[in-house]
């Protein structure tokens, strides 16, 4: 009987320790993250921007350049695991999980304005539901799905 209590106690401690780890992957080098991985791929000696607290303006989806709009679509990530932005017509928000280059967007919500003008909202929302990884190269944030580029953003420091 003592063995069972011991096993339960060890299992509980392991469970609590695992849930206390934030944004870390079991098979990832804890010293390597999105920023350090991106530094080796800097383009034209541009300074790499931070993933968080940068306004990432949408430039292309699935290789197609997005038309310039007075109010461009963008996405922002903060240091409290929250994501927010503007999809070309509606605002959106939710939470995110980033571990290495793995990116997961979750609990996404959006305003529900009806918009008549041309905007990338449907395509942009599709990107948000498909993204599974990202990388930063210079001032570009690149979203990928299964290794294929699905969106490119250009960063503006905030």
MARVO-968141 format. One record per residue (C-alpha): chain; residue in one letter; residue number from 1; x, y negated, z. Coordinates in steps of 0.1 Angstrom, whole numbers, plus 2048, in hexadecimal, padded with zeros to 3 digits. Each point is the difference from the previous one (the first is absolute). Layout:
chain: A | resn: A | resi: NUM | c1: X | c2: Y | c3: Z
...
end
This chain:
chain: A | resn: X | resi: 1 | c1: 800 | c2: 800 | c3: 800
chain: A | resn: X | resi: 2 | c1: 81D | c2: 7E8 | c3: 808
chain: A | resn: X | resi: 3 | c1: 80E | c2: 806 | c3: 7DD
chain: A | resn: X | resi: 4 | c1: 7DF | c2: 7F3 | c3: 7F1
chain: A | resn: X | resi: 5 | c1: 800 | c2: 7E1 | c3: 815
chain: A | resn: X | resi: 6 | c1: 825 | c2: 7FA | c3: 7F7
chain: A | resn: X | resi: 7 | c1: 7F8 | c2: 804 | c3: 7DA
chain: A | resn: X | resi: 8 | c1: 7E3 | c2: 7E8 | c3: 803
chain: A | resn: X | resi: 9 | c1: 815 | c2: 7E6 | c3: 813
chain: A | resn: X | resi: 10 | c1: 81C | c2: 802 | c3: 7E6
chain: A | resn: X | resi: 11 | c1: 7E7 | c2: 7FE | c3: 7E3
chain: A | resn: X | resi: 12 | c1: 7EF | c2: 7E1 | c3: 810
chain: A | resn: X | resi: 13 | c1: 822 | c2: 7EF | c3: 805
chain: A | resn: X | resi: 14 | c1: 80A | c2: 807 | c3: 7DC
chain: A | resn: X | resi: 15 | c1: 7DF | c2: 7F3 | c3: 7F3
chain: A | resn: X | resi: 16 | c1: 803 | c2: 7E0 | c3: 814
chain: A | resn: X | resi: 17 | c1: 824 | c2: 7FB | c3: 7F4
chain: A | resn: X | resi: 18 | c1: 7F6 | c2: 805 | c3: 7DC
chain: A | resn: X | resi: 19 | c1: 7E3 | c2: 7E8 | c3: 801
chain: A | resn: X | resi: 20 | c1: 816 | c2: 7E6 | c3: 811
chain: A | resn: X | resi: 21 | c1: 818 | c2: 7FF | c3: 7E2
chain: A | resn: X | resi: 22 | c1: 7F6 | c2: 7E3 | c3: 7E9
chain: A | resn: X | resi: 23 | c1: 807 | c2: 7FF | c3: 7DB
chain: A | resn: X | resi: 24 | c1: 819 | c2: 81C | c3: 800
chain: A | resn: X | resi: 25 | c1: 802 | c2: 81F | c3: 7EB
chain: A | resn: X | resi: 26 | c1: 80E | c2: 821 | c3: 80E
chain: A | resn: X | resi: 27 | c1: 817 | c2: 806 | c3: 7E2
chain: A | resn: X | resi: 28 | c1: 809 | c2: 7DC | c3: 7F9
chain: A | resn: X | resi: 29 | c1: 820 | c2: 7EF | c3: 80B
chain: A | resn: X | resi: 30 | c1: 7F5 | c2: 7E7 | c3: 81B
chain: A | resn: X | resi: 31 | c1: 81B | c2: 7E8 | c3: 7F5
chain: A | resn: X | resi: 32 | c1: 7F3 | c2: 7FF | c3: 7DC
chain: A | resn: X | resi: 33 | c1: 7E1 | c2: 7ED | c3: 7F8
chain: A | resn: X | resi: 34 | c1: 7F0 | c2: 7EE | c3: 7E3
chain: A | resn: X | resi: 35 | c1: 817 | c2: 7E2 | c3: 805
chain: A | resn: X | resi: 36 | c1: 821 | c2: 813 | c3: 801
chain: A | resn: X | resi: 37 | c1: 7F6 | c2: 816 | c3: 7E3
chain: A | resn: X | resi: 38 | c1: 7F7 | c2: 7E2 | c3: 7EB
chain: A | resn: X | resi: 39 | c1: 821 | c2: 7EE | c3: 807
chain: A | resn: X | resi: 40 | c1: 813 | c2: 819 | c3: 7EA
chain: A | resn: X | resi: 41 | c1: 7E9 | c2: 7F7 | c3: 7E3
chain: A | resn: X | resi: 42 | c1: 802 | c2: 7DA | c3: 801
chain: A | resn: X | resi: 43 | c1: 7FB | c2: 7F1 | c3: 7DD
chain: A | resn: X | resi: 44 | c1: 813 | c2: 7E1 | c3: 7F4
chain: A | resn: X | resi: 45 | c1: 80E | c2: 7FA | c3: 823
chain: A | resn: X | resi: 46 | c1: 7DD | c2: 7F5 | c3: 80C
chain: A | resn: X | resi: 47 | c1: 7FB | c2: 802 | c3: 826
chain: A | resn: X | resi: 48 | c1: 7E8 | c2: 81D | c3: 809
chain: A | resn: X | resi: 49 | c1: 7E1 | c2: 7F3 | c3: 810
chain: A | resn: X | resi: 50 | c1: 7F1 | c2: 80F | c3: 820
chain: A | resn: X | resi: 51 | c1: 7E3 | c2: 818 | c3: 7FB
chain: A | resn: X | resi: 52 | c1: 7ED | c2: 7F0 | c3: 81C
chain: A | resn: X | resi: 53 | c1: 7F7 | c2: 7DB | c3: 802
chain: A | resn: X | resi: 54 | c1: 805 | c2: 7FB | c3: 7DA
chain: A | resn: X | resi: 55 | c1: 7E4 | c2: 7F7 | c3: 7E8
chain: A | resn: X | resi: 56 | c1: 802 | c2: 81A | c3: 7E4
chain: A | resn: X | resi: 57 | c1: 7EF | c2: 7F2 | c3: 7E1
chain: A | resn: X | resi: 58 | c1: 7F3 | c2: 81A | c3: 7E7
chain: A | resn: X | resi: 59 | c1: 813 | c2: 7FF | c3: 7DF
chain: A | resn: X | resi: 60 | c1: 7F7 | c2: 820 | c3: 7EE
chain: A | resn: X | resi: 61 | c1: 7EB | c2: 820 | c3: 803
chain: A | resn: X | resi: 62 | c1: 808 | c2: 820 | c3: 7EE
chain: A | resn: X | resi: 63 | c1: 819 | c2: 7ED | c3: 7EB
chain: A | resn: X | resi: 64 | c1: 7E8 | c2: 7E5 | c3: 7F4
chain: A | resn: X | resi: 65 | c1: 808 | c2: 7DD | c3: 80A
chain: A | resn: X | resi: 66 | c1: 7E5 | c2: 7EE | c3: 814
chain: A | resn: X | resi: 67 | c1: 7F3 | c2: 7DF | c3: 7F1
chain: A | resn: X | resi: 68 | c1: 80A | c2: 7E2 | c3: 814
chain: A | resn: X | resi: 69 | c1: 7E2 | c2: 7F3 | c3: 814
chain: A | resn: X | resi: 70 | c1: 7FC | c2: 7E0 | c3: 815
chain: A | resn: X | resi: 71 | c1: 7FB | c2: 817 | c3: 81F
chain: A | resn: X | resi: 72 | c1: 816 | c2: 81F | c3: 7F9
chain: A | resn: X | resi: 73 | c1: 7FA | c2: 821 | c3: 811
chain: A | resn: X | resi: 74 | c1: 819 | c2: 808 | c3: 81C
chain: A | resn: X | resi: 75 | c1: 807 | c2: 816 | c3: 81E
chain: A | resn: X | resi: 76 | c1: 810 | c2: 7FA | c3: 821
chain: A | resn: X | resi: 77 | c1: 80D | c2: 817 | c3: 81C
chain: A | resn: X | resi: 78 | c1: 805 | c2: 7F4 | c3: 823
chain: A | resn: X | resi: 79 | c1: 815 | c2: 80F | c3: 81C
chain: A | resn: X | resi: 80 | c1: 7E1 | c2: 80E | c3: 813
chain: A | resn: X | resi: 81 | c1: 7F8 | c2: 819 | c3: 7E4
chain: A | resn: X | resi: 82 | c1: 7E5 | c2: 7EA | c3: 7F1
chain: A | resn: X | resi: 83 | c1: 7FC | c2: 7FA | c3: 7DB
chain: A | resn: X | resi: 84 | c1: 7EC | c2: 7E4 | c3: 7F0
chain: A | resn: X | resi: 85 | c1: 7FD | c2: 7EE | c3: 7DF
chain: A | resn: X | resi: 86 | c1: 7EB | c2: 7F4 | c3: 7E3
chain: A | resn: X | resi: 87 | c1: 7F6 | c2: 816 | c3: 7E3
chain: A | resn: X | resi: 88 | c1: 7F8 | c2: 7E5 | c3: 7E7
chain: A | resn: X | resi: 89 | c1: 7DD | c2: 7FB | c3: 80C
chain: A | resn: X | resi: 90 | c1: 7FC | c2: 80D | c3: 823
chain: A | resn: X | resi: 91 | c1: 816 | c2: 801 | c3: 81F
chain: A | resn: X | resi: 92 | c1: 809 | c2: 821 | c3: 810
chain: A | resn: X | resi: 93 | c1: 811 | c2: 80E | c3: 81E
chain: A | resn: X | resi: 94 | c1: 808 | c2: 820 | c3: 812
chain: A | resn: X | resi: 95 | c1: 81D | c2: 813 | c3: 810
chain: A | resn: X | resi: 96 | c1: 820 | c2: 80F | c3: 7F2
chain: A | resn: X | resi: 97 | c1: 819 | c2: 81A | c3: 809
chain: A | resn: X | resi: 98 | c1: 824 | c2: 7FD | c3: 7F2
chain: A | resn: X | resi: 99 | c1: 81B | c2: 81B | c3: 806
chain: A | resn: X | resi: 100 | c1: 81F | c2: 7FD | c3: 7EA
chain: A | resn: X | resi: 101 | c1: 7F0 | c2: 7FA | c3: 7DE
chain: A | resn: X | resi: 102 | c1: 7E0 | c2: 812 | c3: 807
chain: A | resn: X | resi: 103 | c1: 7E3 | c2: 7E7 | c3: 802
chain: A | resn: X | resi: 104 | c1: 7DC | c2: 808 | c3: 80A
chain: A | resn: X | resi: 105 | c1: 7E4 | c2: 7E6 | c3: 800
chain: A | resn: X | resi: 106 | c1: 7E2 | c2: 809 | c3: 817
chain: A | resn: X | resi: 107 | c1: 7DF | c2: 7F2 | c3: 80D
chain: A | resn: X | resi: 108 | c1: 7FE | c2: 7E7 | c3: 7E3
chain: A | resn: X | resi: 109 | c1: 7E3 | c2: 7E8 | c3: 800
chain: A | resn: X | resi: 110 | c1: 7F7 | c2: 7E4 | c3: 7E8
chain: A | resn: X | resi: 111 | c1: 7E9 | c2: 7E2 | c3: 7FC
chain: A | resn: X | resi: 112 | c1: 7E4 | c2: 806 | c3: 7E7
chain: A | resn: X | resi: 113 | c1: 7FF | c2: 7E1 | c3: 7EA
chain: A | resn: X | resi: 114 | c1: 7F2 | c2: 803 | c3: 7DD
chain: A | resn: X | resi: 115 | c1: 819 | c2: 7F2 | c3: 7E8
chain: A | resn: X | resi: 116 | c1: 7FA | c2: 7F8 | c3: 7DB
chain: A | resn: X | resi: 117 | c1: 822 | c2: 7F5 | c3: 7F5
chain: A | resn: X | resi: 118 | c1: 81B | c2: 817 | c3: 7F3
chain: A | resn: X | resi: 119 | c1: 815 | c2: 80E | c3: 81D
chain: A | resn: X | resi: 120 | c1: 814 | c2: 81F | c3: 808
chain: A | resn: X | resi: 121 | c1: 7EB | c2: 80B | c3: 81E
chain: A | resn: X | resi: 122 | c1: 7F4 | c2: 822 | c3: 7F4
chain: A | resn: X | resi: 123 | c1: 824 | c2: 80A | c3: 7F4
chain: A | resn: X | resi: 124 | c1: 80F | c2: 7F1 | c3: 820
chain: A | resn: X | resi: 125 | c1: 7E8 | c2: 814 | c3: 817
chain: A | resn: X | resi: 126 | c1: 809 | c2: 81F | c3: 7EC
chain: A | resn: X | resi: 127 | c1: 825 | c2: 7FA | c3: 807
chain: A | resn: X | resi: 128 | c1: 7F9 | c2: 7FC | c3: 826
chain: A | resn: X | resi: 129 | c1: 7EF | c2: 821 | c3: 801
chain: A | resn: X | resi: 130 | c1: 81B | c2: 812 | c3: 7EB
chain: A | resn: X | resi: 131 | c1: 821 | c2: 7F3 | c3: 80F
chain: A | resn: X | resi: 132 | c1: 815 | c2: 81A | c3: 812
chain: A | resn: X | resi: 133 | c1: 822 | c2: 7EF | c3: 801
chain: A | resn: X | resi: 134 | c1: 811 | c2: 7DF | c3: 7FA
chain: A | resn: X | resi: 135 | c1: 822 | c2: 7F0 | c3: 7FC
chain: A | resn: X | resi: 136 | c1: 80F | c2: 7DD | c3: 800
chain: A | resn: X | resi: 137 | c1: 819 | c2: 7F6 | c3: 7E5
chain: A | resn: X | resi: 138 | c1: 80B | c2: 7DC | c3: 803
chain: A | resn: X | resi: 139 | c1: 7DF | c2: 7EB | c3: 802
chain: A | resn: X | resi: 140 | c1: 7EA | c2: 81C | c3: 7F2
chain: A | resn: X | resi: 141 | c1: 7EA | c2: 819 | c3: 814
chain: A | resn: X | resi: 142 | c1: 7F9 | c2: 81F | c3: 7EB
chain: A | resn: X | resi: 143 | c1: 7E3 | c2: 817 | c3: 808
chain: A | resn: X | resi: 144 | c1: 802 | c2: 823 | c3: 7F4
chain: A | resn: X | resi: 145 | c1: 7EA | c2: 81F | c3: 7FF
chain: A | resn: X | resi: 146 | c1: 811 | c2: 821 | c3: 7FE
chain: A | resn: X | resi: 147 | c1: 820 | c2: 7EF | c3: 7F4
chain: A | resn: X | resi: 148 | c1: 7EF | c2: 7EC | c3: 7E4
chain: A | resn: X | resi: 149 | c1: 7FF | c2: 7DA | c3: 802
chain: A | resn: X | resi: 150 | c1: 7DC | c2: 7F4 | c3: 803
chain: A | resn: X | resi: 151 | c1: 804 | c2: 7DB | c3: 80B
chain: A | resn: X | resi: 152 | c1: 81B | c2: 7E5 | c3: 802
chain: A | resn: X | resi: 153 | c1: 7FE | c2: 7E2 | c3: 817
chain: A | resn: X | resi: 154 | c1: 816 | c2: 7E2 | c3: 803
chain: A | resn: X | resi: 155 | c1: 808 | c2: 7F3 | c3: 823
chain: A | resn: X | resi: 156 | c1: 7FE | c2: 7DE | c3: 80F
chain: A | resn: X | resi: 157 | c1: 80E | c2: 7FC | c3: 823
chain: A | resn: X | resi: 158 | c1: 7E7 | c2: 7F3 | c3: 81A
end
